[in-house]
Amino acid sequence: MRVLLVGAGGAIGSRLVPRLSERGHQVTGTSRSAARAGYLRSLGAEPAVLDVLDAAAVRATVAAMRPDAIIYQATDLTGQGFSRNMDRGFAGTNRLRTAGTDILLAAAREAGVPRFIGQSFAPFRYTHDGGPAKDEGDPLLADPPPAARQSFAAMAHNEQAVTAAGGIALRYGGFYGIEDSMVRAVRKRQFPLIGDGGGIMSFIHLDDAAAATVLALDVAGPAVYNVTDDEPAPMREWLPALADALGARPPLRLPGWAGRLLMGATLSMLTEASGAANARAKKELDWTPRYPSWREGFPAAFASQR
């Protein structure tokens, strides 16, 4: 296929380009900066400069390329620190998930692009009752914490728009495999274990996320998939394991009342959250994660950084 990969220079986009090329796809990879052209070409993509919020430029790019598929992976998280206010840190990404999604889908519709894959997110979003791991048909939180409402709404908009257009929305787990804000916080003991650490998290190694995304090109939409590993786990298990994999000191422990002072209403995302089940993605995408659990994935991802 001719694949237009929007956000090709990001954490997952840079892993997607070589995998798409290996399967014989012709990849055009976009970035907002012309300085990334050499890097994208080295990965195996034909580079293109594109601001996905520029509707005229998006329309022209899609019309000129006439891709068989668009994969949308653009985010705006470079330089973001670890914050209890999700909406503040994700403001740029939220705009990409709302206005950017709408602009790109409109251009795809005009050009008759038959396949569209969009990036979404699984952790924290499912209701906090009824078991530790939820599938795609389970309800999402109707009333997220105030500091995350815009982010949750942006993800919901993205999924609804993509699936309404016949596309596929991938609810990725928490990415790991790079030095991101969470890793830096764990290294500095700035990510405490709060209360009993019972909130459930679902992770996915970036390489496994990329592998599932490539396979999603071969299935028909509309569909939503949880792209997570096999072991959703409480914070009291995964957080000390991540610190150990990084060679960092064990996380500090805070009682629940101190966590509420630190995190406010956002605390519920860390202490009450449900995980996400990946059975549908494994079956329908014919996908098997290389790292079935963060227990193997963390040491493998961070061994060289200890």
N, C-alpha and C positions, 0 to 999 in steps of 0.2 A: 504493500500500500504506500501511497504518498501520505506521510504523516506530518501534520503541523503540530509541533510541540511548543506550546506557549509557556515560557518559564523554564527554558532548557538548561539554564546555568545554575539552577538552585540545587538544594540537597538531593532531591529525588530526580529532578530533571537531568542532572549530570550523570546519574546512574541509568536513566532510561535510554539515553541516546545510543550508547554502545549495544545495549540489549536489543533495541529495535533494529539497528543496523545488522546485527548478527542474524536476525530472522529474515533479512532480505528487504526490510522496509526502507524507503527513501525518506530521510528525515530532514525537515527544515526546522531549525531550533531558533526561537526568538529570545532576545534579551532587550532590556531597555537601554543598554549601553553598547555603543559600537566597539568599545575597548574589549568586549567579551568575544568578539568575532573569532579571533585566533584560537581561543580556548574551545569554543563550540566546534570549530572545524577540526581540532585535534581529537575531539570525542567521536567524530564521524558525522556531524550534522552540517548542512548548508546553513550558515548563519544569516539571521535577519534582525534588524533593529525594529522593535515594535513596542509602543506604549498601548497596552490593551484598553486603556481608558480613552484613547483617541479613536472615536468611532469611525471617522473617515479613513484613517490609516489602517484600521483593522479590516474594514470592508474592502479596501484596495488590495491588501495582502492576501486575504482569503480568496477574493475573486481572481487574482492573478495566479495563485498556486493551484486552485481547484483541488484541495486535498481529498483523499478518501476518508480521512479521519483527523479529528482535532483532539489532542490531549491537553487539558488545561491544568497547569501546575504552578501558576504564578502566585507568589506570596510577597509580603513586604515585612520581613522579620529581621533583616540584617541589622545588627547592632542592638537588638532589643535585649534588655536585661530581664532578670526574673522578677516578676511583679505579682502582687495579689490582685491587681486590677487588670483582668483579662481584656476588657474593652479598650483600655488605654494602649496596651501593647499590641493589640490586633487591629487597631483602627484602620491602618492602611490595607491590611489583608481583608478586612471586612468590606471595604470599598471594592476590592478586586473580586470578592465573592458575590457581590450584588451587582453593581454597575458593570464591572468587567465581564461577569458571566452573561448578563443581558446583551451587552454589545457583541460579544463573541458568538453567542447563539444566533443573534439576528443576522450577522454576517454569514454564518454557516447555513442558515435557512435560505438566504438569498442565493448562495452559491450551490445549493443542493448537496451539501456535505452529509453523507449518510450516517457517519459515526461520530459520537462525541463522548469523551470521558472527562469527568470533572473531579477535582479533589475535594473531599470533605473529611470529617473527623468523627471518631467514635467515642473517645473517653469523655466521661462526665455527663453525657447527654441523655442517657437512658434513665428512666425512673429508678428510684432508690429502693424499690421493693420487689419481691418476687424472684429472688435468686441472684447469684453473683455474676451471671453472664447472660446477656440479652441478645436475641437475634434481631434481624432487620424488621421483623413485624411487630416487635414490642414497642410500647409507647415511649416517647421522649418526654423529658421534663417539661411540664406546662409552665412552670414558674421558676426559671433559673435565678441564681443570685443576681442582685442588681448590677454588680460589676462585670457580669458576663452576659447580660441580656442582649446587647447589640451583637456580640459574637455568635451567640446561639441563633439569633434571628438571621444573621448573615449565612450561617451554614444551612439553616432550613430553607432560605430563599434559593441558595445555590442548588440544593438537592431537588427542590420542587421544579425549578426552571429547567434543570438538566433532564429530569425524568419526563416532564411534560413534553419536551422536545424529542423524546424517544431515546435519550442518552443513558449513560451509566454513571452513577455517583459512587465513588469509592470512599467509604468511611475508614480512613486509615487509623491504626492505633497510634500511640505515642511513638514518634520516630526516635531511634537511637542509632549511633554509628558515626556521629560527628561531635565536635566540641561545641555544644550549644549552651544556652543560658542555664538550663537545668543542670547539665554536667558541671559547669563552672560553679554553680551554687553548691552542689554536693561537694566539690573539691574544697570549698572554703567553709564547709559546715554551716552554710546559710540556708539549708533546706532541712528543717527539723522534722522529726517523727513526732506527730501530735496525737495525744490521747492514746487509744489502743491501736492506732494505725490500721483501722479496719476498712478504710475506703479501698475499693477495687480499681485497679488500673489494667488496661490492655495495651501491650506494646507491640511494635513491629520493627524489625531491623530494616534499614533503608533498602538494602539489597533485595530482601524478600518483598517489600512493597513495590519495588520496580518490577520484579518478576511477575507479580500478580497483575500489575497494570498492563504489561505487554500482552498477557493472556486475555485480558478483558477486551482486546481488539477483536477477538475471534468469537465473541458471543453477542447476541442481539439484546438490545434494550427495549423498553426501559427497565432499569433494574438498579437496586441499591445493594452494595456488598460491604460487610465488615471485613476489612483487610487487617487482621490482627493475628498474633501468634496463638498457640493452643492453650496457653495458661494465664488467664486473667488472675491477678494476685493482689492481696492486700499490701498496703504500703509497708507494714511491719516486716514483710518478707523481702520485697524487691528493693526498698531503699537502702538497707544495710548491704545487700548484695551488690548494688551499684557502687556504693562507696568502696567496698572491698575490691571490686574490679578496677576501680580507678586508682587504687593504692592510697585512698584518702582515709582519714580517721572516721570512725563510726558517727552517724548523724547524732546531733543533740536531741534530747527528748524533752518535750514540753507537755504539761498537763493540758487538758481540754480548755480550761478557762483562759490560760495564757495563749493558746492557739487562737481563741476567739478574738482576743485583743489584737493579735498580730494580723489575722486574716479577715476578720469580720465575717460577713455572711458567706464569703467565698470558701470558708473553711469546709462547708458541707461537700464541696467538690472533692476534697482530699480525704474526708473521714466517712462519707456515706455513699460514695459513688458505686455504681454497678459497672461490671466489665462488659465486653462484647464477645459474642460467640462467632467463630469463623467457619462453621460447618457449611454454610451455603456457598461461600467463596471457594472453599476447597473442592466441593463437589462440582459446581457449575463451571468454574474456571479451570478445573483439572489442575489445581495448584497445590503444591506441598511446600511449606516454608522450609528453607534450609536450616533455620534456627527455630524449632518448634516451641522453644521457651526462652525467655530472657535469661534463664539460668545458664544456658550455654552461650546465648548471644552476647550478654554483657562481657564476659571474659574474652570472647573472641574479638569483639569490637574494640575493646580498650586495652588489650594486652600490651600494645606498643606504647601506650601513653602512661603506663603505671610509673 
